[in-house]
Amino acid sequence: MRQIPLGTTGQTITDYCLGTMTWGNQTPEADAHRQMDMALDAGIDVIDTAEMYPVNPVREETVGGTEEVIGAWNAAHPGRRSDYTLATKMSGFNESFVRKGQPITGETFTAALDGSLKRLNTDYVDIYQLHWPNRGSYMFRQNWSYTPKGDKAETLANMRDVLEAAGRAVEAGKMRHFALSNESAWGTASWLRLADEHGLPRVQSVQNEYSLLCRMYDTDMAELSVHEHVTLLAFSPLAAGLLTGKYQGGAVPEGSRMSLSPEMGGRKTDRAFAAVDAYLGVAKKHGLDPVHMALAFTVQRPFAVSTIFGATTSEQLQRILDGRDLVLDDEVLAELDATHRAHPMPY
C-alpha cells in the first residue's frame, strides 16, 4: 500500500480506500465500526460514502443511513476525525428519494453538504463529490445507448453556480476539496476550465468505475488524469464481486449482492463469466488470491488511483487487508492485458 497524490492539493491518501455502501443495511453498525477500526489500524486513511447509501436496495427510509453510521463512529472516537480523509457524495436528479430528485445546483449543493455534515458528526468533509452529472452519464452500462444531451451554455452556467457554492463552502471550512463521480472527459475538463477561469475550487478527484472487467477509463480519462492531475477513486474494483469467482458456475451465495440485485447493475452477462474464468486462470497460474490480484491491478496503473473496496463483513475486509501490499510483476500484468484484449467488453 502506497501514499498517492490527491490531485493538486499537496495532500496524499492511501491507494486503498474503504467503501461503505452496505453499512446500515447488509452490514450492521457494530460490524461497520469494527471495519473502521480495522482499516485505520492497517494504515488505510481514506473512507468513501454517499448521502444516498446504503444500497442493495436504495430505499427512501434508509437514505443517509450510512453517513449516520460513520457519524456514530466519529462521535464515539473524539479526536480521531483528523486520522482519515472522509469523502462523501451528494445526490442529484437520478436519485428520486433524495430532495425529490432535484438537480444539483448551488442551492442544493449547500443544503446537501449541510445535511451530510450533520449526519457524519463532523465540521468538515475532505472530499465532496457530485454523485452524477445533471446532464446524465454513460456509466453503469448506459454507454451502449448513450446520447450526449443538454444545452452547453446552460450546462456551463450550472457548473459555475455549483463551483461558486463550493467556493463558499471551502471559505466556511465545511469542505476542503471539490470532486466528481461518474463523469466524462469533456465534463471533467469543463469543470477544470471554469475553476481556472474564475478562481474557484478545482476538481481534485473523479470517482468512476474501474476494474479488470471495466477499463473505459484507460483512454481519454486516463490522459486527462495524468496531465490535469485528477486522481481516480476507482469504484467496483472487484466488479461487484464477480472477480472473486464466487458467482462462477451459477452460484449465488445467500446474502450476496447477486441474491439482492440479480442483474448486478447490468454486469451479469455470459461474456463476464467467461472473462472471470480467464482472470481466475491467471491468478491460479501465479498462486495469487484473485481478490488481491484484482485490487493490486487497479493501483498499478500509470495514473493516480485509490481503489474503493467494500466489504459486507469484517471477515471479507480482513481478506482484502491481507493482500494490501501485493505488487504484481511484469509477467502477471502482461497476462492481464492479454486477457483484457481477449475479453475487451465483458458487460
C-alpha positions in Angstrom: 0.0 0.0 0.0 1.3 3.4 -1.0 0.6 7.1 -0.5 -0.6 8.7 -3.7 -1.2 12.4 -4.5 -4.8 13.7 -4.2 -5.0 15.9 -7.2 -3.0 19.2 -6.8 -3.8 19.6 -3.1 -0.4 18.6 -1.8 -2.2 16.1 0.3 -1.7 12.3 -0.1 -4.1 9.4 0.5 -3.6 5.7 0.6 -4.1 3.8 -2.7 -6.7 1.6 -0.9 -9.9 3.2 0.2 -12.6 1.7 2.5 -16.1 1.8 0.8 -19.2 1.9 3.0 -22.3 1.5 0.8 -23.7 -1.6 2.7 -23.3 0.0 6.1 -26.6 0.2 7.9 -28.3 -2.4 5.6 -26.3 -5.6 4.9 -23.6 -4.5 7.3 -24.9 -3.7 10.9 -23.4 -0.7 12.7 -21.3 -2.8 15.1 -19.5 -4.5 12.2 -19.2 -1.3 10.3 -17.4 0.3 13.3 -15.2 -2.8 13.5 -14.3 -2.2 9.8 -13.4 1.4 10.5 -11.1 0.3 13.3 -9.5 -2.5 11.2 -8.9 -0.2 8.2 -7.4 2.6 10.1 -5.2 0.2 12.1 -4.0 -1.3 8.8 -2.9 2.1 7.6 -5.8 3.0 5.3 -6.6 6.7 5.6 -9.4 7.4 3.2 -13.1 6.4 3.7 -15.8 6.9 1.0 -19.5 7.2 1.4 -22.6 9.0 -0.1 -25.8 10.6 1.2 -27.9 8.0 -0.7 -26.2 5.0 1.0 -26.9 2.3 2.0 -27.7 0.4 -1.2 -29.0 -3.1 -2.2 -31.6 -1.7 -2.3 -31.8 2.0 -2.0 -34.9 2.9 0.0 -36.3 6.3 0.9 -36.4 5.3 4.6 -32.6 4.4 4.6 -31.2 7.4 2.7 -28.4 8.9 4.8 -28.1 5.8 7.0 -24.5 5.0 6.1 -23.4 8.6 6.9 -25.2 8.2 10.3 -23.2 5.0 11.0 -20.0 6.8 10.3 -21.2 9.8 12.3 -21.8 7.5 15.3 -18.2 6.2 15.0 -16.9 9.8 14.9 -19.0 10.6 18.0 -17.6 7.6 19.8 -14.0 8.5 18.8 -13.5 12.2 19.6 -10.2 13.4 18.3 -9.8 10.8 15.6 -11.6 12.7 12.8 -8.2 14.0 11.6 -6.9 10.5 11.3 -8.6 9.9 8.0 -9.7 11.6 4.8 -13.5 11.5 4.5 -15.2 11.5 1.1 -18.9 11.7 0.5 -21.2 12.4 -2.4 -24.3 14.5 -3.0 -27.3 13.1 -4.9 -28.9 14.6 -7.9 -31.7 14.1 -10.5 -31.3 10.3 -10.8 -31.9 9.6 -7.1 -35.5 10.4 -6.6 -35.5 9.5 -2.9 -33.2 12.4 -2.1 -34.7 16.0 -2.3 -37.3 14.5 -4.6 -34.7 14.2 -7.4 -33.8 17.8 -7.7 -30.8 18.6 -9.9 -27.5 19.7 -8.5 -27.4 23.5 -8.2 -25.6 25.9 -5.9 -28.6 25.9 -3.6 -29.0 22.1 -3.4 -25.2 21.7 -3.1 -25.2 23.8 0.1 -28.2 22.0 1.5 -26.8 18.6 0.8 -23.4 19.4 2.3 -25.0 20.7 5.5 -27.1 17.5 5.8 -24.1 15.3 5.3 -22.1 17.2 7.9 -24.9 16.7 10.5 -25.3 13.0 9.8 -21.5 12.5 9.8 -21.0 14.3 13.1 -18.2 16.4 11.6 -17.4 20.0 10.9 -15.9 19.3 7.5 -15.7 16.9 4.6 -12.3 16.4 3.0 -13.6 15.4 -0.5 -17.1 16.4 -1.6 -18.2 14.7 -4.8 -21.2 15.2 -7.2 -22.6 11.7 -7.5 -23.9 12.1 -11.1 -23.7 14.9 -13.6 -27.1 16.7 -14.2 -26.8 16.0 -17.9 -26.5 12.3 -17.4 -23.7 9.8 -17.8 -22.6 6.8 -19.8 -21.6 4.9 -16.7 -23.4 1.8 -15.4 -23.8 0.2 -18.9 -25.5 3.3 -20.3 -22.6 3.5 -22.8 -24.5 1.1 -25.1 -27.2 3.6 -25.8 -25.6 6.8 -24.6 -26.6 10.1 -26.3 -25.0 13.3 -25.1 -27.6 15.9 -24.2 -28.1 19.3 -22.6 -27.6 22.8 -23.7 -23.9 23.8 -23.5 -24.4 27.3 -22.2 -26.9 26.2 -19.6 -24.6 23.3 -18.5 -21.6 25.7 -18.1 -23.7 28.2 -16.2 -24.9 25.5 -13.8 -21.3 24.3 -13.3 -20.2 27.8 -12.4 -23.1 28.1 -10.0 -22.1 24.9 -8.2 -18.4 25.9 -8.1 -19.3 29.2 -6.5 -21.2 27.3 -3.8 -18.2 25.0 -3.4 -16.0 28.1 -3.0 -18.3 29.4 -0.3 -18.2 26.0 1.5 -14.4 26.0 1.4 -14.2 29.5 2.8 -16.6 28.5 5.6 -14.4 25.4 6.4 -17.2 23.0 5.6 -15.3 21.2 2.8 -11.7 21.0 1.6 -11.7 19.6 -1.9 -14.2 19.5 -4.8 -14.7 16.3 -6.7 -16.8 14.4 -9.3 -18.2 11.0 -9.9 -19.5 9.1 -12.9 -18.0 11.9 -15.1 -16.7 12.1 -18.7 -13.5 13.6 -20.1 -15.5 16.6 -21.5 -17.3 17.2 -18.2 -14.2 17.0 -16.1 -12.3 19.3 -18.4 -15.1 21.8 -18.4 -15.2 21.9 -14.6 -11.4 22.3 -14.5 -11.5 25.1 -17.1 -14.2 27.1 -15.3 -12.4 26.7 -12.0 -9.2 28.1 -13.5 -11.0 31.0 -15.3 -12.9 32.1 -12.2 -10.6 31.2 -9.3 -12.9 28.6 -8.0 -12.2 25.1 -6.4 -10.8 22.7 -9.0 -11.6 19.1 -9.5 -9.2 17.0 -7.4 -10.6 13.5 -8.0 -13.2 11.7 -10.0 -14.9 8.5 -8.8 -15.6 6.3 -11.8 -15.9 2.5 -12.2 -12.7 0.7 -12.9 -11.7 -2.9 -12.8 -10.3 -5.7 -14.9 -13.7 -6.0 -16.4 -14.4 -2.3 -16.8 -11.5 -0.4 -18.3 -13.1 2.6 -20.1 -11.1 5.0 -18.0 -7.9 3.8 -19.7 -8.4 6.1 -22.7 -9.4 9.7 -22.6 -10.0 9.9 -18.9 -6.5 8.4 -18.2 -4.9 11.1 -20.3 -6.8 13.8 -18.6 -6.0 12.3 -15.2 -2.3 12.4 -15.9 -2.0 15.8 -17.4 -4.5 17.6 -15.2 -3.6 15.8 -12.0 -7.0 14.4 -11.2 -6.9 11.3 -9.0 -9.2 8.4 -9.8 -11.2 6.9 -6.9 -12.0 3.6 -8.5 -15.3 2.0 -7.6 -16.3 -1.6 -8.1 -12.7 -2.8 -8.5 -13.9 -6.4 -7.8 -16.8 -5.9 -10.4 -19.4 -6.1 -7.7 -17.9 -9.4 -6.5 -17.7 -11.1 -9.9 -13.9 -11.1 -9.9 -13.8 -13.1 -6.6 -15.1 -16.1 -8.5 -17.9 -16.7 -6.1 -20.6 -16.5 -8.8 -19.0 -18.9 -11.2 -20.9 -22.0 -12.3 -24.2 -20.4 -11.5 -23.6 -20.0 -7.8 -25.5 -17.3 -5.9 -24.4 -17.3 -2.3 -27.1 -16.4 0.2 -26.9 -12.7 1.2 -24.6 -11.9 -1.6 -25.1 -8.9 -3.9 -26.4 -11.1 -6.7 -29.0 -12.5 -4.4 -30.3 -9.0 -3.8 -29.6 -7.5 -7.2 -29.8 -10.4 -9.7 -28.6 -8.4 -12.8 -25.7 -6.8 -10.8 -26.3 -3.4 -12.3 -26.0 -4.8 -15.8 -22.8 -6.7 -15.1 -24.3 -10.2 -15.3 -23.6 -11.4 -18.8 -22.2 -14.6 -20.3 -19.2 -12.6 -21.5 -18.5 -11.5 -18.0 -18.4 -15.1 -16.6 -16.1 -16.2 -19.5 -13.8 -13.2 -18.7 -13.8 -14.0 -15.0 -12.8 -17.6 -15.8 -9.8 -16.3 -17.7 -8.7 -13.9 -14.9 -9.1 -16.7 -12.4 -6.8 -18.8 -14.5 -4.1 -16.1 -14.4 -4.4 -15.9 -10.6 -4.2 -19.7 -10.2 -1.2 -19.9 -12.5 0.7 -17.4 -10.4 -0.5 -18.6 -7.0 -2.4 -15.4 -6.3 -5.6 -14.8 -4.5 -7.9 -13.4 -7.2 -9.2 -10.7 -4.9 -5.7 -9.5 -4.1 -4.7 -9.6 -7.8 -7.8 -7.6 -9.0 -7.2 -4.9 -6.4 -3.4 -4.7 -7.0 -4.0 -4.3 -10.7 -6.1 -1.2 -10.2 -3.5 0.6 -8.2 -0.6 -0.1 -10.6 -2.0 1.9 -13.4 0.0 4.8 -15.0 -2.3 7.3 -13.3 -3.0 8.0 -9.6 -5.6 5.6 -8.3 -7.1 4.9 -4.9 -9.2 1.8 -5.2 -12.5 1.7 -3.3 -13.3 -1.8 -1.9 -16.4 -2.6 0.0 -16.8 -5.5 2.5 -20.1 -6.7 3.7 -18.4 -8.3 6.7 -15.3 -7.7 8.7 -14.1 -11.2 7.6 -14.3 -10.1 4.0 -12.4 -7.0 4.9 -9.6 -9.0 6.5 -9.1 -11.0 3.3 -8.7 -7.7 1.4 -6.3 -6.3 4.0 -4.1 -9.4 3.8 -3.2 -8.5 0.2 -2.9 -4.8 0.5 0.8 -4.7 -0.1 0.8 -7.0 -3.2 2.7 -5.7 -6.2 2.1 -7.6 -9.5 5.2 -8.3 -11.6 5.5 -7.5 -15.3 4.6 -11.1 -16.3 1.3 -11.0 -14.5 0.5 -7.6 -15.8 1.2 -8.7 -19.4 -1.1 -11.7 -19.0 -3.8 -9.5 -17.6 -3.5 -7.2 -20.6 -3.6 -10.2 -22.9 -6.8 -11.4 -21.1 -8.3 -7.9 -21.5 -7.6 -8.0 -25.3 -9.3 -11.4 -25.4 -12.3 -10.2 -23.3 -12.5 -6.4 -24.0 -16.1 -5.5 -23.1 -17.4 -8.2 -20.8 -20.6 -6.2 -19.9 
